[in-house]
Amino acid sequence: MLVRALPSTSRVFTLILSSSSRLTICFRKRYRSTSMTRETGLRDFNSGTKKSVNFRLCNVSSHTTELLEIQADDPTFHVLFIPGNPGVITFYKEFVESLYELLGGNASVTAIGHISHTKKDWERGKLFSLEEQIDHKVGHSIGSYISLEMLRRSTEKVIYCIGVYPFLAVNQYSRTQSHIRKIAASPILSVIICLLVALLGLLPVWASRLIVSKSVGISWSATAVDATCTHLRQYHTMRNVLFMAMTEFKELSKTPNWTFMRENQHKISFLYGIDDHWGPMYMFNEISKQAPKISLSVEGEGHTHAFCCTEAGSLWVAHHVTSLIEKKISGQT
């Protein structure tokens, strides 16, 4: 979560949430408090604040970008959520709805996708790197790294940064990362994978849903299955996912900027998972040693890095983020 103060009578929190996740929050001077039932942030829903998300396309930095948003009637602050790779915001529908409701309808919540991987861009030979995604936005997973980069580039404006299931450095002990890295670095293997994905795109949507729900998405919500079938069955989309992954592995092979983290540890919070190779516990322990004042939490409820693919995971993370936001709000009043 990144929080930045505006040069006016209002205040803005930029929250970047990553699973690696990121969020942006804007606060006006007046705040409304909401009571929490437990320190973990679990709180009963206020049924009067329930709303469905709206999906639309907009132009951000001259690029077509997907938005998923809920506008509050009289917001006291604004939350902007930026996902990690592949940057498909429809995966986060339940999370956005839960976060809006848990915040009592006091905040407008917007999820902004990565630069759209359009066929037109692909035909022009354009792929988007990690650096270009950072430049495109202030910014789950690699989103945490994007958030820290935005904090580094705008330290005088940013108040707070939250990373959820953060991907901050390459895990040399992970076979999964090793395989993905080899595929992403090989033009031939990348094309083969993308062609296989494109073949799925030739199937009827109902057939793709059946395949996904019976394989990788056996425990997923209907929303996550639909997001996979509508966004990830396209050659040009998967090609850019792998290209961005290649740039991620190159950049995150470097040692984290511990000096920067220590200088800004009061502005940073991370949520780790117990068994997450993107955010391993040895990195949690290393952060504890290098920057001991960074707020660190461990999720022990059995959710995964892909928390947004289940309703239970989306709700739990929304509770956690809500508790962090409300603590930050109370500390600013």
C-alpha atoms as a printed R data frame, in Angstrom:
    type eleno elety resid chain resno       x       y       z
1   ATOM     1    CA   MET     A     1   0.000   0.000   0.000
2   ATOM     2    CA   LEU     A     2   1.353   3.381  -0.958
3   ATOM     3    CA   VAL     A     3   0.040   6.496   0.740
4   ATOM     4    CA   ARG     A     4   0.848   9.942  -0.558
5   ATOM     5    CA   ALA     A     5  -0.112  13.353   0.775
6   ATOM     6    CA   LEU     A     6  -1.452  15.925  -1.675
7   ATOM     7    CA   PRO     A     7  -0.431  19.590  -1.548
8   ATOM     8    CA   SER     A     8  -3.920  20.672  -0.548
9   ATOM     9    CA   THR     A     9  -6.414  20.416   2.308
10  ATOM    10    CA   SER     A    10  -7.064  16.778   1.460
11  ATOM    11    CA   ARG     A    11  -4.859  13.752   2.080
12  ATOM    12    CA   VAL     A    12  -4.277  10.796  -0.186
13  ATOM    13    CA   PHE     A    13  -3.179   7.291   0.697
14  ATOM    14    CA   THR     A    14  -1.805   5.246  -2.152
15  ATOM    15    CA   LEU     A    15  -2.135   1.580  -1.283
16  ATOM    16    CA   ILE     A    16  -0.377  -0.983  -3.403
17  ATOM    17    CA   LEU     A    17  -1.364  -4.529  -2.663
18  ATOM    18    CA   SER     A    18   0.407  -7.491  -4.159
19  ATOM    19    CA   SER     A    19   0.182 -11.228  -4.038
20  ATOM    20    CA   SER     A    20   2.393  -9.998  -4.848
21  ATOM    21    CA   SER     A    21  -0.265  -7.080  -4.453
22  ATOM    22    CA   ARG     A    22  -0.746  -3.231  -4.308
23  ATOM    23    CA   LEU     A    23  -3.320  -0.535  -3.464
24  ATOM    24    CA   THR     A    24  -3.762   3.239  -3.533
25  ATOM    25    CA   ILE     A    25  -5.866   5.070  -0.994
26  ATOM    26    CA   CYS     A    26  -6.899   8.694  -0.964
27  ATOM    27    CA   PHE     A    27  -8.044  10.232   2.310
28  ATOM    28    CA   ARG     A    28  -9.778  13.521   2.890
29  ATOM    29    CA   LYS     A    29  -9.332  15.284   6.201
30  ATOM    30    CA   ARG     A    30 -12.450  13.853   7.773
31  ATOM    31    CA   TYR     A    31 -12.407  10.199   8.781
32  ATOM    32    CA   ARG     A    32 -15.099   7.758   9.758
33  ATOM    33    CA   SER     A    33 -14.141   5.022  12.157
34  ATOM    34    CA   THR     A    34 -15.475   1.492  12.008
35  ATOM    35    CA   SER     A    35 -15.317  -0.984  14.874
36  ATOM    36    CA   MET     A    36 -13.305  -4.174  14.519
37  ATOM    37    CA   THR     A    37 -14.306  -7.332  16.381
38  ATOM    38    CA   ARG     A    38 -10.781  -8.766  16.510
39  ATOM    39    CA   GLU     A    39  -7.213  -7.577  16.066
40  ATOM    40    CA   THR     A    40  -7.006  -9.584  12.856
41  ATOM    41    CA   GLY     A    41  -9.509  -7.177  11.350
42  ATOM    42    CA   LEU     A    42 -12.397  -9.620  11.085
43  ATOM    43    CA   ARG     A    43 -15.601  -7.674  11.232
44  ATOM    44    CA   ASP     A    44 -19.217  -8.329  10.356
45  ATOM    45    CA   PHE     A    45 -20.375  -7.097   6.974
46  ATOM    46    CA   ASN     A    46 -22.676  -4.095   6.868
47  ATOM    47    CA   SER     A    47 -25.348  -5.319   4.473
48  ATOM    48    CA   GLY     A    48 -26.357  -1.747   3.720
49  ATOM    49    CA   THR     A    49 -23.027  -1.072   1.968
50  ATOM    50    CA   LYS     A    50 -23.006  -4.012  -0.440
51  ATOM    51    CA   LYS     A    51 -22.504  -3.044  -4.092
52  ATOM    52    CA   SER     A    52 -21.454  -4.845  -7.263
53  ATOM    53    CA   VAL     A    53 -18.373  -3.801  -9.196
54  ATOM    54    CA   ASN     A    54 -18.446  -1.987 -12.529
55  ATOM    55    CA   PHE     A    55 -16.033  -2.916 -15.310
56  ATOM    56    CA   ARG     A    56 -14.807  -0.409 -17.895
57  ATOM    57    CA   LEU     A    57 -11.885   0.523 -20.131
58  ATOM    58    CA   CYS     A    58 -10.019   3.806 -19.863
59  ATOM    59    CA   ASN     A    59  -6.877   5.474 -21.187
60  ATOM    60    CA   VAL     A    60  -3.998   5.595 -18.685
61  ATOM    61    CA   SER     A    61  -0.676   7.053 -19.847
62  ATOM    62    CA   SER     A    62  -1.826   6.599 -23.457
63  ATOM    63    CA   HIS     A    63  -2.547   2.894 -22.964
64  ATOM    64    CA   THR     A    64  -5.918   1.136 -22.865
65  ATOM    65    CA   THR     A    65  -6.395  -0.121 -19.305
66  ATOM    66    CA   GLU     A    66  -9.081  -2.187 -17.595
67  ATOM    67    CA   LEU     A    67 -10.734  -0.811 -14.468
68  ATOM    68    CA   LEU     A    68 -12.852  -2.604 -11.882
69  ATOM    69    CA   GLU     A    69 -14.485  -0.125  -9.519
70  ATOM    70    CA   ILE     A    70 -17.117   0.599  -6.881
71  ATOM    71    CA   GLN     A    71 -17.925   4.253  -6.263
72  ATOM    72    CA   ALA     A    72 -19.065   5.243  -2.778
73  ATOM    73    CA   ASP     A    73 -21.910   7.754  -2.501
74  ATOM    74    CA   ASP     A    74 -19.920  10.057  -0.212
75  ATOM    75    CA   PRO     A    75 -16.340   8.702   0.000
76  ATOM    76    CA   THR     A    76 -13.895   9.889   2.628
77  ATOM    77    CA   PHE     A    77 -11.013   8.212   0.808
78  ATOM    78    CA   HIS     A    78 -10.224   6.245  -2.352
79  ATOM    79    CA   VAL     A    79  -8.555   2.845  -2.686
80  ATOM    80    CA   LEU     A    80  -6.656   1.978  -5.865
81  ATOM    81    CA   PHE     A    81  -5.610  -1.663  -6.225
82  ATOM    82    CA   ILE     A    82  -2.919  -2.816  -8.654
83  ATOM    83    CA   PRO     A    83  -2.448  -6.563  -9.243
84  ATOM    84    CA   GLY     A    84   0.626  -8.568 -10.127
85  ATOM    85    CA   ASN     A    85   1.351 -10.607 -13.258
86  ATOM    86    CA   PRO     A    86  -0.766 -11.345 -15.331
87  ATOM    87    CA   GLY     A    87  -2.570  -8.170 -14.250
88  ATOM    88    CA   VAL     A    88  -6.091  -9.445 -14.977
89  ATOM    89    CA   ILE     A    89  -8.298  -7.438 -12.614
90  ATOM    90    CA   THR     A    90 -11.410  -9.581 -12.983
91  ATOM    91    CA   PHE     A    91  -9.678 -12.170 -10.767
92  ATOM    92    CA   TYR     A    92 -10.126  -9.653  -7.928
93  ATOM    93    CA   LYS     A    93 -13.894  -9.101  -8.173
94  ATOM    94    CA   GLU     A    94 -14.699 -10.750  -4.807
95  ATOM    95    CA   PHE     A    95 -11.760  -9.017  -3.139
96  ATOM    96    CA   VAL     A    96 -12.806  -5.546  -4.335
97  ATOM    97    CA   GLU     A    97 -16.435  -6.115  -3.299
98  ATOM    98    CA   SER     A    98 -15.403  -7.465   0.117
99  ATOM    99    CA   LEU     A    99 -12.961  -4.613   0.746
100 ATOM   100    CA   TYR     A   100 -15.578  -2.002  -0.149
101 ATOM   101    CA   GLU     A   101 -18.136  -3.581   2.164
102 ATOM   102    CA   LEU     A   102 -15.695  -4.066   5.051
103 ATOM   103    CA   LEU     A   103 -14.728  -0.401   4.824
104 ATOM   104    CA   GLY     A   104 -18.377   0.417   5.451
105 ATOM   105    CA   GLY     A   105 -18.941   2.097   2.093
106 ATOM   106    CA   ASN     A   106 -16.676   4.962   3.195
107 ATOM   107    CA   ALA     A   107 -14.219   4.425   0.342
108 ATOM   108    CA   SER     A   108 -14.435   4.202  -3.414
109 ATOM   109    CA   VAL     A   109 -12.424   1.159  -4.528
110 ATOM   110    CA   THR     A   110 -10.785   0.867  -7.955
111 ATOM   111    CA   ALA     A   111  -8.665  -1.973  -9.346
112 ATOM   112    CA   ILE     A   112  -6.468  -0.940 -12.277
113 ATOM   113    CA   GLY     A   113  -5.081  -3.619 -14.571
114 ATOM   114    CA   HIS     A   114  -1.731  -3.763 -16.276
115 ATOM   115    CA   ILE     A   115  -1.290  -2.242 -19.705
116 ATOM   116    CA   SER     A   116  -3.755  -4.214 -21.813
117 ATOM   117    CA   HIS     A   117  -2.055  -6.941 -23.838
118 ATOM   118    CA   THR     A   118  -4.015  -6.186 -26.994
119 ATOM   119    CA   LYS     A   119  -3.693  -7.931 -30.327
120 ATOM   120    CA   LYS     A   120  -2.949  -4.537 -31.867
121 ATOM   121    CA   ASP     A   121   0.080  -4.088 -29.611
122 ATOM   122    CA   TRP     A   122   1.280  -7.578 -30.463
123 ATOM   123    CA   GLU     A   123   0.921  -6.985 -34.205
124 ATOM   124    CA   ARG     A   124   3.092  -3.886 -33.795
125 ATOM   125    CA   GLY     A   125   5.691  -6.050 -32.036
126 ATOM   126    CA   LYS     A   126   5.086  -4.354 -28.680
127 ATOM   127    CA   LEU     A   127   5.540  -6.226 -25.399
128 ATOM   128    CA   PHE     A   128   5.465  -4.578 -21.963
129 ATOM   129    CA   SER     A   129   8.246  -5.060 -19.421
130 ATOM   130    CA   LEU     A   130   8.240  -4.757 -15.644
131 ATOM   131    CA   GLU     A   131   9.737  -1.260 -15.917
132 ATOM   132    CA   GLU     A   132   6.996  -0.142 -18.330
133 ATOM   133    CA   GLN     A   133   4.305  -1.469 -15.995
134 ATOM   134    CA   ILE     A   134   5.854   0.575 -13.173
135 ATOM   135    CA   ASP     A   135   5.944   3.683 -15.353
136 ATOM   136    CA   HIS     A   136   2.335   3.065 -16.361
137 ATOM   137    CA   LYS     A   137   0.987   3.299 -12.819
138 ATOM   138    CA   VAL     A   138   1.702   3.726  -9.201
139 ATOM   139    CA   GLY     A   139   1.464   0.468  -8.337
140 ATOM   140    CA   HIS     A   140  -0.315  -9.107  -5.598
141 ATOM   141    CA   SER     A   141   3.088 -10.683  -6.041
142 ATOM   142    CA   ILE     A   142   5.222  -8.655  -8.394
143 ATOM   143    CA   GLY     A   143   2.827  -5.824  -7.566
144 ATOM   144    CA   SER     A   144   4.581  -5.541  -4.207
145 ATOM   145    CA   TYR     A   145   7.837  -4.846  -5.984
146 ATOM   146    CA   ILE     A   146   6.073  -2.265  -8.154
147 ATOM   147    CA   SER     A   147   4.731  -0.688  -4.974
148 ATOM   148    CA   LEU     A   148   8.162  -0.435  -3.388
149 ATOM   149    CA   GLU     A   149   9.525   1.107  -6.576
150 ATOM   150    CA   MET     A   150   6.783   3.723  -6.544
151 ATOM   151    CA   LEU     A   151   7.534   4.395  -2.889
152 ATOM   152    CA   ARG     A   152  11.227   4.789  -3.748
153 ATOM   153    CA   ARG     A   153  10.482   7.185  -6.599
154 ATOM   154    CA   SER     A   154   7.976   9.247  -4.623
155 ATOM   155    CA   THR     A   155   9.129   9.026  -1.006
156 ATOM   156    CA   GLU     A   156   8.126  12.612  -0.298
157 ATOM   157    CA   LYS     A   157   4.543  11.923  -1.389
158 ATOM   158    CA   VAL     A   158   3.947   8.374  -0.173
159 ATOM   159    CA   ILE     A   159   2.834   7.579   3.372
160 ATOM   160    CA   TYR     A   160   2.338   3.813   3.391
161 ATOM   161    CA   CYS     A   161   3.014   0.685   1.269
162 ATOM   162    CA   ILE     A   162   1.415  -2.741   1.836
163 ATOM   163    CA   GLY     A   163   2.603  -5.865   0.020
164 ATOM   164    CA   VAL     A   164   0.478  -9.023   0.101
165 ATOM   165    CA   TYR     A   165   2.232 -12.328  -0.626
166 ATOM   166    CA   PRO     A   166   5.129 -10.219  -1.962
167 ATOM   167    CA   PHE     A   167   7.511 -11.302  -4.715
168 ATOM   168    CA   LEU     A   168  10.604  -9.236  -3.916
169 ATOM   169    CA   ALA     A   169  13.487 -11.495  -4.956
170 ATOM   170    CA   VAL     A   170  14.077 -14.635  -7.017
171 ATOM   171    CA   ASN     A   171  13.812 -17.800  -4.928
172 ATOM   172    CA   GLN     A   172  16.863 -19.870  -5.875
173 ATOM   173    CA   TYR     A   173  15.410 -22.894  -4.046
174 ATOM   174    CA   SER     A   174  12.153 -23.008  -6.015
175 ATOM   175    CA   ARG     A   175  11.925 -25.526  -8.854
176 ATOM   176    CA   THR     A   176   8.726 -23.882 -10.037
177 ATOM   177    CA   GLN     A   177  10.445 -20.532 -10.452
178 ATOM   178    CA   SER     A   178  13.388 -22.228 -12.153
179 ATOM   179    CA   HIS     A   179  11.078 -23.832 -14.738
180 ATOM   180    CA   ILE     A   180   9.132 -20.624 -15.353
181 ATOM   181    CA   ARG     A   181  12.369 -18.668 -15.685
182 ATOM   182    CA   LYS     A   182  13.723 -21.048 -18.339
183 ATOM   183    CA   ILE     A   183  10.496 -20.932 -20.327
184 ATOM   184    CA   ALA     A   184  10.237 -17.134 -20.141
185 ATOM   185    CA   ALA     A   185  13.880 -16.704 -21.189
186 ATOM   186    CA   SER     A   186  13.535 -18.986 -24.225
187 ATOM   187    CA   PRO     A   187  11.801 -17.452 -27.269
188 ATOM   188    CA   ILE     A   188  11.141 -20.950 -28.643
189 ATOM   189    CA   LEU     A   189   9.623 -22.379 -25.452
190 ATOM   190    CA   SER     A   190   7.587 -19.207 -24.927
191 ATOM   191    CA   VAL     A   191   6.094 -19.451 -28.400
192 ATOM   192    CA   ILE     A   192   5.262 -23.138 -27.901
193 ATOM   193    CA   ILE     A   193   3.476 -22.426 -24.606
194 ATOM   194    CA   CYS     A   194   1.585 -19.515 -26.137
195 ATOM   195    CA   LEU     A   195   0.508 -21.625 -29.118
196 ATOM   196    CA   LEU     A   196  -0.825 -24.320 -26.779
197 ATOM   197    CA   VAL     A   197  -2.761 -21.671 -24.882
198 ATOM   198    CA   ALA     A   198  -4.084 -20.272 -28.172
199 ATOM   199    CA   LEU     A   199  -5.402 -23.732 -29.084
200 ATOM   200    CA   LEU     A   200  -7.561 -23.613 -25.953
201 ATOM   201    CA   GLY     A   201  -8.853 -20.293 -27.231
202 ATOM   202    CA   LEU     A   202 -10.317 -22.090 -30.220
203 ATOM   203    CA   LEU     A   203 -12.588 -24.140 -27.977
204 ATOM   204    CA   PRO     A   204 -16.093 -22.960 -27.042
205 ATOM   205    CA   VAL     A   205 -16.113 -20.990 -23.791
206 ATOM   206    CA   TRP     A   206 -18.159 -23.688 -22.032
207 ATOM   207    CA   ALA     A   207 -15.541 -26.303 -22.951
208 ATOM   208    CA   SER     A   208 -12.694 -24.098 -21.664
209 ATOM   209    CA   ARG     A   209 -14.567 -23.512 -18.414
210 ATOM   210    CA   LEU     A   210 -14.997 -27.249 -17.976
211 ATOM   211    CA   ILE     A   211 -11.291 -27.933 -18.575
212 ATOM   212    CA   VAL     A   212 -10.136 -25.185 -16.199
213 ATOM   213    CA   SER     A   213 -12.631 -26.081 -13.449
214 ATOM   214    CA   LYS     A   214 -11.591 -29.753 -13.589
215 ATOM   215    CA   SER     A   215  -7.834 -29.072 -13.602
216 ATOM   216    CA   VAL     A   216  -5.956 -26.026 -12.261
217 ATOM   217    CA   GLY     A   217  -9.156 -24.363 -11.078
218 ATOM   218    CA   ILE     A   218 -10.745 -27.281  -9.256
219 ATOM   219    CA   SER     A   219 -11.041 -25.221  -6.038
220 ATOM   220    CA   TRP     A   220 -11.475 -21.833  -7.719
221 ATOM   221    CA   SER     A   221 -14.467 -19.561  -7.665
222 ATOM   222    CA   ALA     A   222 -16.598 -19.157 -10.781
223 ATOM   223    CA   THR     A   223 -15.195 -15.641 -11.145
224 ATOM   224    CA   ALA     A   224 -11.597 -16.911 -11.313
225 ATOM   225    CA   VAL     A   225 -12.519 -19.622 -13.829
226 ATOM   226    CA   ASP     A   226 -14.275 -17.068 -16.033
227 ATOM   227    CA   ALA     A   227 -11.321 -14.644 -15.792
228 ATOM   228    CA   THR     A   228  -8.966 -17.404 -16.931
229 ATOM   229    CA   CYS     A   229 -11.172 -18.398 -19.851
230 ATOM   230    CA   THR     A   230 -11.851 -14.862 -21.080
231 ATOM   231    CA   HIS     A   231  -8.368 -13.340 -20.665
232 ATOM   232    CA   LEU     A   232  -5.668 -16.000 -20.666
233 ATOM   233    CA   ARG     A   233  -6.648 -18.062 -23.738
234 ATOM   234    CA   GLN     A   234  -5.140 -15.547 -26.147
235 ATOM   235    CA   TYR     A   235  -1.703 -15.894 -27.729
236 ATOM   236    CA   HIS     A   236  -0.717 -12.229 -27.394
237 ATOM   237    CA   THR     A   237  -1.818 -12.089 -23.748
238 ATOM   238    CA   MET     A   238   0.238 -15.092 -22.703
239 ATOM   239    CA   ARG     A   239   3.183 -13.851 -24.763
240 ATOM   240    CA   ASN     A   240   3.289 -10.639 -22.760
241 ATOM   241    CA   VAL     A   241   2.796 -12.514 -19.460
242 ATOM   242    CA   LEU     A   242   5.948 -14.511 -20.198
243 ATOM   243    CA   PHE     A   243   7.862 -11.466 -21.465
244 ATOM   244    CA   MET     A   244   7.069  -9.544 -18.290
245 ATOM   245    CA   ALA     A   245   8.045 -12.616 -16.227
246 ATOM   246    CA   MET     A   246  11.426 -12.662 -18.000
247 ATOM   247    CA   THR     A   247  12.046  -9.027 -17.025
248 ATOM   248    CA   GLU     A   248  10.891  -9.763 -13.464
249 ATOM   249    CA   PHE     A   249  13.437 -12.556 -13.020
250 ATOM   250    CA   LYS     A   250  16.221 -10.346 -14.392
251 ATOM   251    CA   GLU     A   251  15.411  -7.440 -12.097
252 ATOM   252    CA   LEU     A   252  14.636  -9.476  -8.979
253 ATOM   253    CA   SER     A   253  17.875 -11.473  -9.236
254 ATOM   254    CA   LYS     A   254  19.500  -8.439  -7.656
255 ATOM   255    CA   THR     A   255  19.840  -8.030  -3.888
256 ATOM   256    CA   PRO     A   256  16.865  -6.120  -2.428
257 ATOM   257    CA   ASN     A   257  17.541  -2.498  -1.569
258 ATOM   258    CA   TRP     A   258  17.797  -3.014   2.188
259 ATOM   259    CA   THR     A   259  19.095   0.500   2.800
260 ATOM   260    CA   PHE     A   260  15.965   1.972   1.251
261 ATOM   261    CA   MET     A   261  13.716  -0.386   3.229
262 ATOM   262    CA   ARG     A   262  15.429   0.515   6.497
263 ATOM   263    CA   GLU     A   263  15.062   4.216   5.762
264 ATOM   264    CA   ASN     A   264  11.338   3.763   5.057
265 ATOM   265    CA   GLN     A   265  10.408   0.812   7.289
266 ATOM   266    CA   HIS     A   266   7.732   2.816   9.100
267 ATOM   267    CA   LYS     A   267   5.957   3.156   5.720
268 ATOM   268    CA   ILE     A   268   5.993  -0.544   4.790
269 ATOM   269    CA   SER     A   269   3.900  -3.596   5.715
270 ATOM   270    CA   PHE     A   270   4.040  -7.132   4.270
271 ATOM   271    CA   LEU     A   271   1.731 -10.148   4.515
272 ATOM   272    CA   TYR     A   272   3.409 -13.515   3.879
273 ATOM   273    CA   GLY     A   273   2.004 -17.001   3.355
274 ATOM   274    CA   ILE     A   274   3.382 -20.086   5.093
275 ATOM   275    CA   ASP     A   275   3.993 -22.097   1.899
276 ATOM   276    CA   ASP     A   276   4.516 -19.545  -0.879
277 ATOM   277    CA   HIS     A   277   7.563 -19.963  -3.101
278 ATOM   278    CA   TRP     A   278   7.081 -16.414  -4.475
279 ATOM   279    CA   GLY     A   279   7.334 -15.012  -0.955
280 ATOM   280    CA   PRO     A   280   9.246 -17.660   1.031
281 ATOM   281    CA   MET     A   281   9.608 -17.538   4.793
282 ATOM   282    CA   TYR     A   282  13.372 -17.110   4.550
283 ATOM   283    CA   MET     A   283  12.683 -13.740   2.927
284 ATOM   284    CA   PHE     A   284  10.295 -12.940   5.791
285 ATOM   285    CA   ASN     A   285  13.118 -13.731   8.244
286 ATOM   286    CA   GLU     A   286  15.639 -11.721   6.229
287 ATOM   287    CA   ILE     A   287  13.366  -8.664   6.241
288 ATOM   288    CA   SER     A   288  13.004  -9.079  10.019
289 ATOM   289    CA   LYS     A   289  16.801  -8.890  10.348
290 ATOM   290    CA   GLN     A   290  17.492  -6.182   7.759
291 ATOM   291    CA   ALA     A   291  14.575  -3.856   8.593
292 ATOM   292    CA   PRO     A   292  13.106  -4.976  11.946
293 ATOM   293    CA   LYS     A   293  10.577  -2.134  12.166
294 ATOM   294    CA   ILE     A   294   8.739  -3.156   8.995
295 ATOM   295    CA   SER     A   295   5.287  -4.489   9.930
296 ATOM   296    CA   LEU     A   296   5.236  -8.212   9.073
297 ATOM   297    CA   SER     A   297   2.350 -10.689   9.248
298 ATOM   298    CA   VAL     A   298   1.946 -14.356   8.338
299 ATOM   299    CA   GLU     A   299  -1.334 -15.742   7.011
300 ATOM   300    CA   GLY     A   300  -1.973 -19.130   8.586
301 ATOM   301    CA   GLU     A   301  -5.492 -19.853   7.374
302 ATOM   302    CA   GLY     A   302  -4.417 -22.072   4.478
303 ATOM   303    CA   HIS     A   303  -4.914 -19.608   1.633
304 ATOM   304    CA   THR     A   304  -2.405 -19.374  -1.206
305 ATOM   305    CA   HIS     A   305  -0.476 -16.822  -3.223
306 ATOM   306    CA   ALA     A   306  -3.422 -16.868  -5.632
307 ATOM   307    CA   PHE     A   307  -5.809 -15.790  -2.870
308 ATOM   308    CA   CYS     A   308  -8.037 -13.993  -5.375
309 ATOM   309    CA   CYS     A   309  -9.001 -17.303  -7.010
310 ATOM   310    CA   THR     A   310 -11.227 -18.311  -4.079
311 ATOM   311    CA   GLU     A   311 -13.987 -16.413  -2.316
312 ATOM   312    CA   ALA     A   312 -12.609 -17.395   1.106
313 ATOM   313    CA   GLY     A   313  -9.127 -16.140   0.246
314 ATOM   314    CA   SER     A   314 -10.455 -12.870  -1.162
315 ATOM   315    CA   LEU     A   315 -12.535 -12.268   1.958
316 ATOM   316    CA   TRP     A   316  -9.702 -13.080   4.372
317 ATOM   317    CA   VAL     A   317  -7.210 -10.764   2.645
318 ATOM   318    CA   ALA     A   318  -9.875  -8.045   2.456
319 ATOM   319    CA   HIS     A   319 -10.312  -8.351   6.241
320 ATOM   320    CA   HIS     A   320  -6.552  -8.105   6.757
321 ATOM   321    CA   VAL     A   321  -6.156  -5.089   4.470
322 ATOM   322    CA   THR     A   322  -9.141  -3.393   6.106
323 ATOM   323    CA   SER     A   323  -7.551  -3.744   9.541
324 ATOM   324    CA   LEU     A   324  -4.292  -2.210   8.252
325 ATOM   325    CA   ILE     A   325  -6.148   0.662   6.586
326 ATOM   326    CA   GLU     A   326  -8.194   1.445   9.672
327 ATOM   327    CA   LYS     A   327  -5.128   1.331  11.922
328 ATOM   328    CA   LYS     A   328  -3.395   3.711   9.533
329 ATOM   329    CA   ILE     A   329  -6.396   6.007   9.480
330 ATOM   330    CA   SER     A   330  -6.585   6.086  13.289
331 ATOM   331    CA   GLY     A   331  -2.877   6.878  13.408
332 ATOM   332    CA   GLN     A   332  -3.381   9.837  11.053
333 ATOM   333    CA   THR     A   333  -6.227  11.446  12.985
